[in-house]
């Protein structure tokens, strides 16, 4: 599990793909501290398993599902990426619970400065957007951010100077792809309520949106 608090920006040294799978090699420093082969590191929000280590970087495997679901397959050698080690028990929890399992991608539509902050507008597919709510949490390239507003086609976040300096988000431009991870709580609520299912499964809970509305919840 991760928190979405980026520890450092790493640099892609090499991407070796055979079809839609392969290996990615990343230059890093801070996230190497205490890391062993087999540990997990979030790379732009994608949970990857460390397969080898050097004094100034690590290598991880990329499978076809990672290529399909995320924007990592479109990264190039030299690109900066956000890095975070898996959450340690007993540490401060500064962001929100993130699994490192990407739900889809979004496209940056607009960046607009407002005093010390920058508003970032992201367009995404309905399948991802349906679980994004105003003032809820969303993972963008592994960064834990608060949703400021939601529209029919996308959403906005407001990025403070510290986040802009310590992550890759404000280094991107209009048209760039970003990885998106929905709040895991919303996923479980949707599953348990059976939202989106036209046929109720046998033995499923009787808890529905109509039930909640009826009792003022």
Secondary structure, DSSP 8 states (H G I E B T S, - for coil): -B-S---EEEEEEEEEEETTEEEEEEE-SGGGTT--TT-EEEETTEEEEEEEEETTEEEEEE-HHHHHHSSGGG--TT-EEEEEE---TTS---S--B-S---EEEEEEEEEEETTEEEEEEEE-HHHHTT--TT-EEEETTEEEEEEEE-SSEEEEEE-HHHHHHSSGGG--TT-EEEEEE-HHHHHHHHHHTTT-SS--TT-----HHHHHHTT-
